[in-house]
């Protein structure tokens, strides 16, 4: 039976209505600070926490509920005669319900230019302590941390004048989930404030549900999309959908890959992705020309793919986009006419991402879940170090070839390994992704390039173990090659280039992507 409830909430959504219903059930309400004031003003009879503890709130409200009269009332096991005897002797009355949500730490740190001290002051101490105490004693105490649960509790009280143990257990679970998330946000914020790049001995992460998905990678798999808690600038999780069907699991995964590749470029660039691999990438003087070049790079694979652009989509470009079937278009903005054109395709998912070129933080993690564990590494934020470039062949690349090689290396960096990319005039001509041997990746890229490969450049994500890739490149008319180097047989590839008049440079930086 719920006889006494302690209510102290920062988010006051629905709390007055809930308290009024508790009053109807004869529940005595204890409250604190702003919550007590709000309830009193609404005509709800409230006992101030200081009248329970016999001790005033102090230290600017930092101390008000940390008292045996509160925690004894929460933690006493009602079926334990010794507990009940002790609290009676100490003048402690049981508290049967706790309704608390915490100081708005997340809301505080999401503000621009928030000062450390303001964030610190929004770390709740008494709230989590009471929540955990009540949740630990869930058999006897109903604890509510989520306003969405008010009605569930009221429905049970209206039926049986109490809350079932099953519901109390579920509410207790939500408490520990909530306080864990709260503490993880604080720890992450403080770690970021340290400004040090390190991997902690224990890693706790927190994410918020964005949506339940129809299914996962395949229709028989259940799936949910979560986003990282905090500011997510330039990420798929912060994109605004302007048109089209709900995003699928594969849509989100592919769109993320497209965005990561797009961030490599400053000039107007369009990236087309299919099954998590780039199928066409091009840069140009304007976004229309970049899109046309991207489409022409591989007009077959782009069908049903995802396109990301780092400039506003205008009407001229939109008219070209709607000529083929695409799953998603992502851009920082759209002209009014362009959006009208794109919206004519009701299933085309049109996403707006204001800060599409924003780089992810240097200290952010790249993670892969494996069975029973988690692989964590720093993000691959580097492409190459210019001072480490080695011109290893007799023939040297000219300026245009160097620019194309850098362009191709940006693309192959985001292509599944083993990966080979051919490019010319800042346009991909062939992409060979995810092969079990490098010569197969090269052959696939060359096959895609068809009769356009003469004079093109070739980029490889890792070294050549044999000269066979050079031989295949020569047969396709490739002029220049960029690769990390580092093979025991590097000299064989160098000799093969010299024999065929191909320029090759080593970067010393590998870009495996698995």
VMD Tcl script that draws the C-alpha trace (Angstrom):
set ca {
  {0.00 0.00 0.00}
  {1.36 3.43 -1.00}
  {0.97 5.74 2.00}
  {3.85 8.23 1.61}
  {5.54 9.49 -1.56}
  {8.64 11.65 -1.94}
  {8.52 13.82 -5.07}
  {11.47 15.88 -6.33}
  {11.71 16.48 -10.07}
  {13.63 18.77 -12.42}
  {11.38 17.86 -15.36}
  {7.93 18.75 -14.03}
  {6.03 17.34 -17.00}
  {2.79 15.85 -15.71}
  {3.87 15.99 -12.06}
  {1.00 18.18 -10.79}
  {-1.62 15.91 -12.33}
  {0.14 12.85 -10.96}
  {0.37 14.33 -7.44}
  {-3.30 15.23 -7.49}
  {-4.17 11.61 -8.32}
  {-1.94 10.41 -5.47}
  {-3.82 12.74 -3.13}
  {-7.08 11.11 -4.16}
  {-5.61 7.80 -2.99}
  {-4.79 9.34 0.40}
  {-1.05 9.42 -0.24}
  {0.97 11.86 1.91}
  {3.37 13.83 -0.30}
  {6.85 14.95 0.76}
  {8.73 17.30 -1.53}
  {11.71 19.60 -1.90}
  {12.61 23.04 -3.22}
  {11.11 24.00 -6.58}
  {8.94 20.90 -6.77}
  {7.33 21.66 -3.40}
  {6.69 25.24 -4.53}
  {5.09 24.12 -7.81}
  {2.86 21.59 -6.07}
  {1.81 24.05 -3.37}
  {0.93 26.68 -5.96}
  {-1.21 24.07 -7.73}
  {-3.10 23.38 -4.52}
  {-1.46 20.06 -3.70}
  {-0.77 19.62 0.02}
  {2.94 19.04 0.54}
  {5.19 18.34 3.52}
  {8.58 19.99 3.09}
  {11.57 17.68 3.36}
  {13.01 19.82 6.16}
  {9.96 19.03 8.29}
  {10.76 15.32 7.88}
  {14.50 15.53 8.55}
  {14.35 18.31 11.15}
  {17.29 19.83 9.32}
  {17.21 22.79 6.89}
  {18.39 22.62 3.30}
  {21.93 24.00 3.16}
  {24.94 24.67 0.97}
  {22.80 26.25 -1.76}
  {20.56 23.20 -1.80}
  {23.42 20.73 -2.19}
  {22.30 19.00 1.02}
  {18.63 18.38 1.69}
  {17.74 14.69 1.30}
  {20.97 13.04 2.46}
  {19.54 12.10 5.85}
  {18.66 8.88 7.79}
  {15.03 9.99 8.06}
  {14.88 9.75 4.27}
  {17.10 6.78 3.53}
  {15.94 4.78 6.53}
  {12.39 5.23 5.26}
  {13.43 4.00 1.82}
  {15.71 1.10 2.72}
  {13.81 -0.51 5.58}
  {12.59 -3.97 4.52}
  {8.97 -4.11 5.57}
  {9.00 -7.89 6.12}
  {12.05 -7.66 8.40}
  {10.84 -7.19 12.01}
  {14.23 -5.95 13.13}
  {14.27 -3.23 10.45}
  {10.79 -2.11 11.39}
  {11.65 -2.07 15.08}
  {14.75 0.03 14.45}
  {13.07 2.70 12.34}
  {10.25 2.95 14.91}
  {12.78 3.49 17.69}
  {14.55 6.12 15.55}
  {11.36 7.95 14.68}
  {11.63 7.11 10.98}
  {8.51 6.57 8.91}
  {8.56 4.39 5.75}
  {8.48 6.09 2.35}
  {6.60 3.90 -0.14}
  {7.12 5.79 -3.37}
  {9.88 7.94 -4.83}
  {9.29 10.13 -7.89}
  {12.53 11.74 -9.01}
  {14.22 12.91 -12.17}
  {17.65 14.40 -12.00}
  {19.31 17.77 -12.44}
  {19.51 18.50 -16.20}
  {23.18 17.67 -16.70}
  {22.73 16.68 -20.36}
  {20.75 19.84 -21.16}
  {23.43 21.91 -19.46}
  {26.42 20.49 -21.34}
  {24.56 20.70 -24.66}
  {24.54 24.49 -24.37}
  {27.15 26.43 -26.29}
  {30.18 27.60 -24.31}
  {28.97 26.14 -21.02}
  {31.43 26.72 -18.21}
  {32.83 23.76 -16.25}
  {31.46 25.10 -12.95}
  {27.92 25.32 -14.33}
  {28.16 21.72 -15.48}
  {29.49 20.64 -12.09}
  {26.60 22.35 -10.28}
  {24.19 20.32 -12.42}
  {25.57 17.00 -11.19}
  {22.80 15.59 -9.01}
  {23.89 13.90 -5.77}
  {20.83 13.38 -3.60}
  {18.60 12.33 -6.50}
  {20.64 9.32 -7.67}
  {21.18 8.30 -4.03}
  {17.45 8.20 -3.31}
  {16.69 6.50 -6.62}
  {19.23 3.76 -5.99}
  {18.04 3.26 -2.41}
  {14.42 2.95 -3.52}
  {15.28 0.67 -6.43}
  {17.35 -1.59 -4.17}
  {14.28 -1.99 -1.97}
  {11.89 -2.39 -4.92}
  {9.75 -5.02 -3.17}
  {8.52 -2.31 -0.81}
  {9.10 0.96 -2.69}
  {7.75 2.06 -6.07}
  {10.33 4.29 -7.75}
  {9.54 6.40 -10.82}
  {12.19 8.14 -12.88}
  {10.32 8.49 -16.17}
  {7.17 10.67 -16.48}
  {5.84 8.18 -19.04}
  {5.40 5.70 -16.17}
  {3.04 7.90 -14.14}
  {-0.06 6.53 -15.84}
  {1.10 2.90 -15.55}
  {1.41 3.33 -11.78}
  {-1.90 5.15 -11.49}
  {-3.71 2.46 -13.48}
  {-2.52 -0.19 -11.03}
  {-3.37 1.93 -8.01}
  {-6.83 2.58 -9.40}
  {-7.32 -1.16 -9.75}
  {-5.74 -2.49 -6.56}
  {-4.73 0.56 -4.50}
  {-1.10 -0.63 -4.84}
  {1.66 -1.23 -7.36}
  {2.53 -4.81 -8.23}
  {5.95 -6.25 -7.43}
  {6.40 -7.02 -11.14}
  {5.92 -3.36 -12.03}
  {8.13 -2.23 -9.15}
  {10.90 -4.52 -10.43}
  {10.63 -3.06 -13.93}
  {10.70 0.47 -12.52}
  {13.78 -0.43 -10.45}
  {15.53 -1.67 -13.60}
  {14.79 1.65 -15.30}
  {16.35 3.48 -12.37}
  {19.69 1.72 -12.63}
  {19.66 2.12 -16.39}
  {18.96 5.83 -15.93}
  {21.57 6.49 -13.23}
  {24.15 4.50 -15.19}
  {23.48 6.66 -18.23}
  {23.65 9.81 -16.09}
  {27.01 8.89 -14.54}
  {28.40 7.87 -17.92}
  {27.53 11.29 -19.36}
  {29.34 12.95 -16.49}
  {32.41 10.73 -16.86}
  {32.59 11.36 -20.63}
  {32.23 15.11 -20.14}
  {35.02 15.19 -17.57}
  {37.25 12.98 -19.74}
  {36.78 15.34 -22.66}
  {37.62 18.27 -20.39}
  {40.91 16.61 -19.49}
  {41.96 17.01 -23.11}
  {44.03 13.84 -22.98}
  {43.85 11.03 -25.51}
  {43.76 7.78 -23.54}
  {41.83 4.55 -23.26}
  {40.35 4.09 -19.75}
  {40.74 0.83 -17.87}
  {36.98 0.32 -18.03}
  {34.88 1.73 -20.85}
  {31.25 2.64 -20.26}
  {29.23 4.07 -23.14}
  {25.76 5.54 -23.31}
  {23.40 5.90 -26.25}
  {19.80 7.06 -26.68}
  {17.20 5.32 -28.79}
  {16.33 7.19 -31.98}
  {13.95 4.70 -33.53}
  {12.81 1.11 -33.66}
  {13.49 -0.25 -37.12}
  {11.34 -2.51 -39.25}
  {14.25 -4.97 -39.34}
  {18.03 -5.12 -39.36}
  {20.48 -6.06 -42.11}
  {18.03 -8.80 -43.09}
  {14.26 -9.09 -42.56}
  {14.58 -11.80 -39.90}
  {16.77 -9.59 -37.66}
  {15.36 -7.11 -35.15}
  {17.07 -3.72 -34.99}
  {17.10 -0.35 -33.24}
  {18.99 2.86 -34.01}
  {20.71 4.55 -31.07}
  {22.63 7.81 -31.11}
  {25.50 8.90 -28.90}
  {24.46 11.10 -26.00}
  {25.71 14.65 -26.43}
  {26.38 16.91 -29.38}
  {26.54 14.99 -32.66}
  {27.62 17.49 -35.29}
  {27.87 16.34 -38.89}
  {26.61 12.82 -38.11}
  {23.78 10.83 -39.64}
  {22.11 10.77 -36.21}
  {21.65 14.57 -36.35}
  {20.32 14.76 -39.93}
  {16.83 16.13 -40.52}
  {14.65 14.07 -42.85}
  {12.67 16.23 -45.27}
  {11.09 13.57 -47.47}
  {10.71 9.86 -48.01}
  {10.29 6.62 -46.12}
  {11.75 5.84 -42.73}
  {15.47 5.08 -42.80}
  {16.42 1.41 -42.64}
  {19.34 -0.25 -40.87}
  {21.31 -0.55 -44.13}
  {20.39 3.02 -45.13}
  {21.93 4.37 -41.94}
  {25.06 2.24 -42.23}
  {25.63 3.23 -45.86}
  {24.82 6.89 -45.23}
  {27.37 6.95 -42.43}
  {30.02 5.60 -44.82}
  {29.12 8.21 -47.43}
  {29.45 11.02 -44.88}
  {32.79 9.79 -43.55}
  {34.22 9.78 -47.07}
  {32.66 13.15 -47.95}
  {34.44 14.78 -44.98}
  {37.78 14.15 -46.71}
  {36.97 16.85 -49.28}
  {36.78 20.64 -49.06}
  {35.95 21.40 -52.71}
  {32.46 20.71 -54.15}
  {32.20 16.92 -54.05}
  {29.58 14.22 -54.48}
  {29.94 10.70 -53.08}
  {27.84 7.74 -54.17}
  {27.84 4.66 -51.93}
  {26.42 1.18 -52.45}
  {26.57 -1.54 -49.79}
  {28.98 0.49 -47.64}
  {31.51 0.99 -50.46}
  {31.99 4.04 -52.69}
  {30.87 3.38 -56.26}
  {31.41 6.90 -57.60}
  {33.16 9.99 -56.25}
  {33.96 13.25 -58.00}
  {35.00 16.82 -57.26}
  {34.37 19.82 -59.52}
  {33.95 23.59 -59.59}
  {30.28 23.26 -58.62}
  {27.97 20.61 -57.20}
  {26.11 20.03 -60.48}
  {29.29 19.09 -62.33}
  {30.43 17.01 -59.37}
  {27.15 15.04 -59.45}
  {27.34 14.45 -63.21}
  {30.92 13.18 -62.89}
  {29.92 10.95 -59.96}
  {27.03 9.46 -61.92}
  {29.20 8.88 -64.99}
  {31.88 7.22 -62.84}
  {29.63 4.16 -62.50}
  {26.07 4.67 -63.80}
  {25.20 1.04 -63.07}
  {26.23 0.73 -59.40}
  {24.80 4.09 -58.35}
  {21.29 2.75 -59.04}
  {19.59 2.23 -55.66}
  {22.53 3.82 -53.86}
  {23.10 6.74 -51.53}
  {24.38 10.14 -52.66}
  {25.97 12.71 -50.37}
  {26.98 16.23 -51.42}
  {28.85 18.91 -49.49}
  {27.15 21.88 -51.14}
  {23.51 22.97 -51.50}
  {21.49 21.03 -54.04}
  {20.02 23.39 -56.63}
  {17.16 22.78 -59.03}
  {19.48 21.92 -61.93}
  {21.17 19.19 -59.90}
  {17.87 17.94 -58.47}
  {16.50 17.41 -61.99}
  {19.42 15.09 -62.72}
  {19.13 13.26 -59.40}
  {15.48 12.28 -59.95}
  {16.27 10.68 -63.31}
  {17.43 7.53 -61.50}
  {16.34 5.52 -58.48}
  {18.26 6.47 -55.33}
  {17.58 5.49 -51.74}
  {18.91 8.65 -50.08}
  {20.25 12.09 -50.90}
  {22.15 13.97 -48.17}
  {23.21 17.60 -48.42}
  {23.72 20.62 -46.15}
  {20.75 22.41 -47.76}
  {18.37 22.45 -50.71}
  {16.94 25.31 -52.71}
  {13.18 25.59 -52.45}
  {12.75 24.49 -56.07}
  {15.18 21.59 -55.64}
  {13.29 20.28 -52.62}
  {10.03 20.50 -54.57}
  {11.56 18.46 -57.39}
  {13.04 15.83 -55.08}
  {9.82 15.55 -53.07}
  {7.98 14.39 -56.17}
  {9.64 11.04 -55.53}
  {7.71 10.09 -52.42}
  {10.06 7.26 -51.40}
  {13.32 9.19 -51.88}
  {14.75 9.91 -48.45}
  {15.94 13.50 -48.49}
  {18.18 14.35 -45.55}
  {19.48 17.76 -44.54}
  {22.65 17.87 -42.47}
  {23.62 21.45 -41.71}
  {27.20 20.80 -40.60}
  {27.89 18.09 -43.14}
  {31.61 18.87 -43.41}
  {32.22 19.04 -39.65}
  {35.09 16.80 -38.66}
  {34.57 14.33 -35.83}
  {36.56 15.01 -32.62}
  {40.16 13.85 -32.68}
  {39.66 11.86 -29.47}
  {36.48 10.08 -30.62}
  {36.45 6.30 -30.86}
  {36.05 3.92 -33.75}
  {34.49 0.71 -32.41}
  {33.63 -2.75 -33.65}
  {31.53 -5.15 -31.60}
  {32.77 -8.72 -31.58}
  {31.26 -11.68 -29.77}
  {32.11 -11.24 -26.09}
  {34.07 -8.04 -26.55}
  {34.60 -4.66 -28.17}
  {37.46 -3.46 -30.36}
  {38.21 0.21 -29.78}
  {40.68 2.41 -31.64}
  {41.28 6.07 -32.43}
  {39.54 7.26 -35.56}
  {41.55 7.16 -38.78}
  {41.80 10.93 -39.14}
  {44.99 10.95 -41.22}
  {45.51 10.45 -44.94}
  {49.26 10.83 -45.33}
  {52.18 12.93 -44.12}
  {53.64 14.91 -47.01}
  {57.11 14.74 -45.48}
  {56.91 10.93 -45.52}
  {56.15 10.65 -49.24}
  {58.87 8.80 -51.15}
  {59.27 9.08 -54.92}
  {60.59 5.58 -55.51}
  {60.61 5.32 -59.32}
  {62.61 6.92 -62.10}
  {59.46 8.54 -63.46}
  {57.97 11.23 -61.24}
  {54.29 12.26 -61.19}
  {53.34 15.72 -62.43}
  {51.13 18.12 -60.45}
  {47.85 16.92 -61.99}
  {48.76 13.29 -61.31}
  {49.68 14.11 -57.72}
  {46.29 15.77 -57.17}
  {44.52 12.76 -58.64}
  {46.55 10.38 -56.49}
  {45.64 12.29 -53.34}
  {42.00 12.25 -54.49}
  {42.14 8.49 -55.12}
  {43.80 7.82 -51.78}
  {40.97 9.65 -50.00}
  {38.50 7.31 -51.68}
  {40.42 4.07 -51.16}
  {40.82 4.96 -47.48}
  {37.04 4.49 -47.17}
  {36.86 1.41 -49.38}
  {36.75 -2.04 -47.78}
  {40.09 -3.86 -47.91}
  {41.67 -5.12 -50.04}
  {40.83 -1.96 -51.97}
  {42.00 -0.42 -55.24}
  {40.72 2.85 -56.75}
  {41.38 4.29 -60.21}
  {40.84 8.02 -60.82}
  {41.48 10.84 -63.25}
  {40.54 14.52 -63.18}
  {39.18 14.06 -59.63}
  {36.72 11.42 -60.71}
  {36.74 7.75 -59.79}
  {36.85 5.45 -62.83}
  {36.89 2.11 -61.05}
  {36.61 0.86 -57.49}
  {37.71 -2.64 -56.51}
  {36.57 -3.20 -52.89}
  {36.78 -5.92 -50.27}
  {38.68 -8.65 -52.07}
  {40.68 -11.47 -50.51}
  {43.67 -10.66 -52.71}
  {44.92 -7.36 -54.10}
  {45.27 -8.38 -57.73}
  {41.57 -9.29 -57.81}
  {40.72 -5.85 -56.40}
  {42.89 -4.26 -59.12}
  {41.29 -6.33 -61.86}
  {37.78 -5.37 -60.69}
  {38.70 -1.66 -60.65}
  {40.22 -1.92 -64.11}
  {37.17 -3.77 -65.41}
  {34.94 -0.96 -64.15}
  {37.24 1.61 -65.74}
  {36.87 -0.02 -69.19}
  {38.43 2.16 -71.89}
  {38.86 5.20 -69.61}
  {41.89 3.98 -67.69}
  {44.65 5.26 -69.97}
  {46.50 7.99 -68.11}
  {44.57 7.38 -64.88}
  {46.12 6.94 -61.44}
  {45.81 3.95 -59.11}
  {45.58 4.06 -55.32}
  {45.98 1.06 -53.03}
  {45.06 0.96 -49.35}
  {48.07 -1.27 -48.55}
  {51.34 -2.40 -50.09}
  {51.76 -4.67 -53.13}
  {53.03 -8.08 -52.04}
  {53.89 -8.88 -55.66}
  {54.43 -6.91 -58.88}
  {51.25 -8.35 -60.44}
  {49.22 -5.20 -59.66}
  {51.80 -3.07 -61.46}
  {51.64 -5.38 -64.47}
  {47.85 -5.16 -64.56}
  {48.02 -1.37 -64.16}
  {50.48 -1.09 -67.03}
  {48.24 -3.13 -69.31}
  {45.38 -0.73 -68.48}
  {47.48 2.36 -69.28}
  {47.80 3.59 -65.69}
  {50.27 6.49 -65.45}
  {50.90 6.70 -61.70}
  {50.47 4.64 -58.55}
  {50.17 5.68 -54.91}
  {50.52 3.05 -52.19}
  {51.89 2.79 -48.63}
  {54.91 0.63 -49.44}
  {56.49 -1.58 -46.82}
  {56.46 -4.99 -48.51}
  {59.52 -7.21 -48.41}
  {59.17 -7.29 -52.19}
  {58.73 -3.53 -52.72}
  {61.72 -3.51 -55.06}
  {60.03 -5.94 -57.43}
  {57.10 -3.54 -57.81}
  {59.48 -0.58 -58.20}
  {61.42 -2.43 -60.92}
  {58.18 -3.31 -62.68}
  {57.16 0.38 -62.67}
  {60.56 1.48 -63.98}
  {60.38 -1.09 -66.76}
  {57.00 0.28 -67.86}
  {57.52 3.99 -67.26}
  {54.99 4.25 -64.41}
  {55.51 6.77 -61.61}
  {54.99 5.35 -58.11}
  {55.09 6.98 -54.70}
  {55.06 5.48 -51.22}
  {53.14 7.23 -48.41}
  {54.22 5.04 -45.49}
  {50.63 5.04 -44.19}
  {48.31 2.04 -44.58}
  {44.51 2.36 -44.68}
  {43.00 -1.05 -43.99}
  {39.22 -0.89 -43.55}
  {37.49 -4.08 -42.44}
}
mol new
graphics top color blue
foreach p $ca { graphics top sphere $p radius 0.5 }
foreach p [lrange $ca 0 end-1] q [lrange $ca 1 end] { graphics top cylinder $p $q radius 0.2 }
display resetview
